[in-house]
Amino acid sequence: YGLLLALKSKYPTKEIVWVLDQEEMKKNFTWLEFDKSVCVENIDSSYLAIIGDTSSQNKVSQYDKLLTAGKIICFDHHQNDINIKHDIFWKDSTLPASTIQAIEIAKYLEVNFTEEIAFNLMIGLLTDTGNFQYSLGDSRPVSCFGEMLEYISNDRMDNFWRNMRKRTMRDIEVERFFYDNLKFDGKVAYITFNEEDTKAFSDINFKLKINSIGNIEGYPIWAIFVKETHEDHVDLKLHFRSNGP
């Protein structure tokens, strides 16, 4: 969204839109406000599509809609192979956050940064690096963060941190379930969600919650197994992380 705002600022006469799952966006960032007028359901061959932060087509929720674009540009920082359709691909696996690429694109285009542009790019930078814990000794995310802060007020950042740290009673319920159902096998800490559990926690994004069972001494790998039953098949989804292996 930060890159979208940057491009709209640079090219005010262009029609620049956002193809996304709005419900998923609202679920992940309930407090975040964005311009819904730029959101569209579909695009056509007259559009250029820009896809960031992935090399895998199954990571793009609206991938089939983006394929209708006349050209596709992608950028990503992950180490996996590219299996996404593209005309141009910028891959840099040395970067700890793909938002750095978005910021570099905006800077290369000499965008005039505003608080709104910088604020949204800053959110991507922090969330992708886990508040810098994944960037280790790489100074680039911190440098980019400092650049974005030049445009953001203290009040805006204070409100941001309050929302990022906020915990609801629902969060407490989820964490209680996690700890009550945590199992251990070898060096793995894990939780399984059966059909009933999955329905009970259908409002929860497990990807965002998985690190609540992470970094337990003696268990360098942690995982969540989620069983989803559909009319004609059963899915078993796995979310896992590690602090080394």
N, C-alpha and C positions, 0 to 999 in steps of 0.2 A: 504493500500500500504506500509506503514511503517512496519507492521508486516510481509508482504511478503518479503521485503528486509532483515529484520532481520532473517527470516527462511532461505533465500537463503545464507546468510552469515554463518549461523550455519551449514547448510547441503549443501555444494557446489556440491555434486554429485547427489543430488535429483533434479528431474524435478518439480519445483515449479512455478505454473502459476496463473493467475488472470482471473476469469470469470466475466466479467462486461459489462455494457452498456457504451461503450466508448463515444458515442455521449452525453449521460447524464453527464458523467464525465467532458467532455470538456465544456459543457454548464455551469456547476456549478463552475468550476475552469478554466477559459479560459487561465489564465497565468501560470498554473501549468504544469511542464514538468514531464513526466514519461516514463519509458521504455516500449514502445509498443510491444517489442518482447516477453514480458511475458504474453501478453493478448491472450486469446484463446476463440473460440466460444463454444467449447464443451469439456467435459471430459468423462471418462468412469469409469468402476468399479475398475480399478487399482488405482484410486486416493482416497486420503483422503480429504474431503472438510471441510473447516473451515469457519464458518459464524459468524460475530460479530455484536454487537450493535442492535440486535433485537430478539424477541421471536415469532414474527408473520411472517408466510410464505408470506403474501401479501405485506410485506415490502422488500422482496428480488426479485429484478427485473428478475434475472436469476434462480429463484428457481427450475424450472422444470429441468434445466440442471444440477444443483448441486445434485439433487436427484439421478442421475445416479452413484454418487460416491459410493465406497465400504463401507466407513464409513463417518460419519458426526459429527464434533465437533462444538458446538455453545457456545458463551459466550455473556452475555447481562446484562444490568443494569436497564432495565425498570421494572415497577411493574405489568404489565399485565400478564395473564396466558400464558403458553407455548403452542403453537399449530404448532410448527415446528418439522419436523422429525429430530431425533438426536440419536447418540449412547452415547455421553457424553455431558452434559450441565453444564456450570458454570454460575450460576445466582447469582448476588449480587446487590440487589436493594438499598443498602446503598451508592453505588458509584454514583457520579454525572456525570460520563463520562465512557463509555465503553472502551475508549482508555487507561484508567488506567489498565484495564485488559490485553490489548495487550502489554503494557509496562511491566507489571508483568510477562507475559509469556516469553517475550524476556529476562528479567533479570533472571528468573528461569532457562532458558536454557543457561545462561552465554554467551549471545551473545556479541561480541565485537562491541559496538555501533560506528557508523560512523556519519559524519554530515548528510549524505543523509537519513539514518535510523532515526536518532533523529529528523531531520527537518520534515519529513512526519508524524511521531508520534505526534510531537508538534502541527501540524496543526489540527489533529484529536482531540487533547486534548482541544485546544482553541475553536474550532467551536462547539464541543459538550457541552461545559460549557458556551457558550455565553460570551467568554472572562472572565470566572469565575463568572459571575453574577448569575448563577444557582447553584453554589456550596456553597453559603451562608458561614457558618462558618467552612466548611470542608477544612482542610489544604492539603489533599492528592493531589488534582489537582495542586495546587501551588508547592508542593514539587516535583511532577513529572515534571512539567514545568521547574523548576530550574535544575533538573537532565539533561533534554534534552538540555537546553541552554549551558551546559558545552561543548557540542560538536559542537555548531552552531556559525558561525562567525557573527560579527556585521553587515557586508555587507549583509549577507544572511537574517538576521532578518530585516534590514532596507528595503530591497527589498520586503520582505513579508508584512510588515505593509503598505508600499506604495500601494501595490496591493490590500490589504484588505480594505483600506480606499478609493480607487479610485472610482469616480462616473462618469458615462458617460452621454451623453445627453439623451440616452435611459432611464437611471435611472430617470432622471428628468421628462421625459414624463410619465413614470409609476407612479411616486409619484404625479404628477399633476392630473392624472386620479383618483388615489386613493382619494385624498382630495376633488376633485370635486364631487365624487360619494359616499362619506362616508355618511352612514345613522346611526340613533340611535334609539334603541328600548329598553325601560327599562334600564338595566345596560349593554347593549350590543352595541358595535360599529361594524358595518359590511359593507361589500361591496358585491354586486352581479355582476357576470359577465355573461351576456347572450351569445348566440351563436356568435354574431358579435364581442362582446368584447373578447371572448375567442380566436377567430381566430386572432384578432388584436394583442393580447399579447401572442401568441403561443410560443414565444421565452423566456417567463418569467417563472421562477420557483417560484410559489406563496408561497411555503413553506418558501423560503428564504426572501420573501418580507413582510410577514404578520406582523412582529413586527413594520413596519413603521406606522401602525395605532394603535399600542398598548400603554398602560399606559396613556390613556387620563383620566384626573380626572373625577370621577363619572361613569366611564365605565370600570369596572374591567375585562370584557370579550370582546374579539374582534375576528372577524371571516371573512372569505372570502368564498363565495359560487360560484362555477364555474360550469356552464352548458356546457356539451360536448355532441354534437349530433353525433351519429354513424348511419350506414346504417339501423341497426335493433333495436337500442335502444338508450335511452338517459341516460347519467350519470350526477348526481349532486354530485360534490365533495365538501367536507367541510374541510377547514383548520381553526382550532381555537386554541386560547391560552387564558390564564388568568393570573392575578397576585395574585391569591389566591383561588377563588372558584373552 
